[in-house]
């Protein structure tokens, strides 16, 4: 990852800051062509406050990134080997997946001191299928994920309640490029349970489970590699999702 960052060349207009706030998602992320066309590319998304008003870095660039996505699994040999590894394949087989495919992949940095909060959400909001229940996140801790540096928090049992909003593409030629149908619920903080995990641990995330992570106010980063798997048998991938397979990169099979 250090090598990828060292070689990154980010166009001025594409220095997009990532946010999970509902309105900022529309303004900053969802409306950006850079984001919506990143499904078959490796692109860079930054934390707030890392650029000056001229778009120049005001922190070391290795400390500026929120995440890199969304096709590391396709184009970077190391990440491809991890994603399609026998361990992941065997895990999917134990879970009974018949024709699993890889939807997307991300390297998430959770930078010390500035790593932003990820507000409560469900992955199926962004990766919608019919029927629901066909998408799973695989979240690999590359460093210890603790309470202090922004580990995941979950609402147990929330995967049984469906979803309340969807992020969808808007019709071609309209702006912004994405919109939300519905709204995220307001959740009682007391319902969330922390899930700290040691370096090398894996967390499996059901597509409808409500989860979040706090801002990283510590002086220790929380790097993770994460990707999403979909059971493609008898599953309809919504044509309204922001992420779409392309001729260059159809969703690759896990069982290759």
Buried (B, 14 or more C-beta within 10 A) or exposed (E): BEEBBEEBEBEEEBBBBBBBEBEBBBEBBBBBEBBBBBBBBBBBBBBEEBBEEEEEBEBEBBBBBBBBBBBBBBEBEEBBEBBBEEEBBEBBEEEEBEEBBBBBBBBBBBBBBBBBBBBBBBBBBBBBBEEBBBBBBBBBBBBBBBEBBBBBBBBEEBBEEEBEBBBBBBEEEEEBBBBBEEEBBEBEEEBBEBBBBEEEBBBEBBBBBBBBBBBBEBEBBBBBBBBBBBBBEEBEBBEBBBBBBEEEBEBBEBEE
